[in-house]
Amino acid sequence: MSLFSSNGVMECSSVELAQMRGAGEDFLLLDVRTGGEYAAAHIEPSLLIPLQELDKRMTELEAWRERSIVVMCHSGARSRSACAQLAKAGFTNVRSLSGGLSAYMNTGQEGIIRA
């Protein structure tokens, strides 16, 4: 069940993300952390586009304009910002991972690659 954050961005829980992954659902997991953060730990498979590069790399996401995108960062703040940018650019199905990678790791979910 998706929830809305205080700024109106749809959110996806860690459990919901794990269920989507387990069911083989078609979605893009977009990681908006820095390259260093991604190298230290990330969920596989995911696409890294740091938040500060999102505007200039938006064309890389064109195939996902009307498909499901779950955006993640460390704790959820940057992913909510990225979701707002994507929605403003016309992407119709974007959600922020509530609590980010930190929350996902705390639930003991699988698929985390660590350095």
C-alpha positions as CSV (number, residue, x, y, z in Angstrom):
1,M,0.0,0.0,0.0
2,S,1.5,3.3,-1.1
3,L,1.3,6.3,1.2
4,F,1.7,10.1,0.5
5,S,4.5,12.0,2.2
6,S,4.0,15.4,3.7
7,N,4.9,17.0,0.3
8,G,2.4,15.0,-1.7
9,V,4.9,12.5,-3.1
10,M,3.7,8.8,-3.2
11,E,5.9,6.5,-1.1
12,C,6.7,2.8,-1.2
13,S,7.6,0.9,1.9
14,S,10.6,-1.4,2.2
15,V,8.2,-4.4,2.5
16,E,6.3,-3.3,-0.6
17,L,9.5,-2.9,-2.5
18,A,10.6,-6.4,-1.5
19,Q,7.2,-7.8,-2.6
20,M,7.5,-6.1,-5.9
21,R,11.0,-7.5,-6.4
22,G,9.9,-11.0,-5.3
23,A,7.0,-11.0,-7.7
24,G,9.2,-9.9,-10.6
25,E,7.2,-6.7,-11.2
26,D,8.3,-4.4,-14.0
27,F,9.7,-1.3,-12.4
28,L,12.8,0.8,-12.3
29,L,14.7,1.3,-9.1
30,L,16.3,4.7,-9.4
31,D,19.1,5.4,-6.9
32,V,19.7,9.2,-6.5
33,R,22.6,9.0,-4.0
34,T,26.2,9.9,-4.8
35,G,28.5,7.5,-6.6
36,G,30.4,6.9,-3.4
37,E,27.3,6.0,-1.5
38,Y,26.2,3.7,-4.3
39,A,29.6,1.9,-4.3
40,A,29.4,1.4,-0.5
41,A,26.0,-0.3,-0.7
42,H,23.1,-0.5,-3.2
43,I,20.1,-2.7,-4.1
44,E,20.7,-4.7,-7.2
45,P,19.4,-4.1,-9.9
46,S,19.2,-0.4,-9.7
47,L,20.1,2.6,-11.9
48,L,22.4,5.3,-10.4
49,I,21.6,8.9,-11.3
50,P,22.8,11.2,-8.5
51,L,20.1,13.8,-7.7
52,Q,22.4,16.7,-8.8
53,E,22.6,15.1,-12.3
54,L,18.9,14.2,-12.6
55,D,17.9,17.2,-14.7
56,K,20.5,16.8,-17.3
57,R,20.1,13.0,-17.5
58,M,16.3,12.9,-17.6
59,T,16.4,11.6,-21.2
60,E,17.9,8.3,-19.9
61,L,14.6,7.7,-18.2
62,E,12.3,8.4,-21.2
63,A,11.3,4.7,-21.6
64,W,9.9,4.9,-18.0
65,R,7.8,8.0,-18.5
66,E,4.5,6.0,-17.9
67,R,6.0,3.0,-16.2
68,S,6.7,2.4,-12.5
69,I,9.7,4.0,-11.0
70,V,10.7,3.7,-7.3
71,V,13.3,6.3,-6.3
72,M,15.6,5.7,-3.4
73,C,18.4,7.5,-1.5
74,H,19.8,7.0,2.0
75,S,16.9,8.2,4.1
76,G,14.2,9.4,1.8
77,A,14.7,13.2,1.5
78,R,16.6,13.2,-1.8
79,S,14.3,10.6,-3.3
80,R,11.2,12.7,-2.5
81,S,12.9,15.7,-4.2
82,A,13.7,13.5,-7.3
83,C,10.1,12.3,-7.4
84,A,8.9,15.9,-7.5
85,Q,11.3,16.7,-10.3
86,L,10.2,13.6,-12.3
87,A,6.5,14.4,-11.8
88,K,7.1,18.0,-12.9
89,A,8.8,16.6,-16.1
90,G,5.7,14.4,-16.8
91,F,6.6,11.1,-15.3
92,T,3.3,9.6,-14.2
93,N,4.1,6.6,-11.9
94,V,6.9,7.6,-9.4
95,R,7.2,6.7,-5.8
96,S,9.9,7.4,-3.1
97,L,11.2,4.5,-1.0
98,S,10.1,5.5,2.5
99,G,13.1,5.7,4.8
100,G,15.5,5.0,1.9
101,L,18.2,2.3,1.8
102,S,18.6,2.7,5.5
103,A,15.1,1.5,6.2
104,Y,15.4,-1.2,3.6
105,M,18.6,-2.6,5.2
106,N,17.0,-2.5,8.7
107,T,14.2,-4.8,7.6
108,G,16.7,-7.5,6.5
109,Q,15.6,-7.5,2.9
110,E,17.7,-9.3,0.2
111,G,19.5,-7.9,-2.8
112,I,21.8,-5.5,-1.1
113,I,25.3,-5.3,-2.6
114,R,28.0,-4.0,-0.2
115,A,31.6,-3.0,-0.9
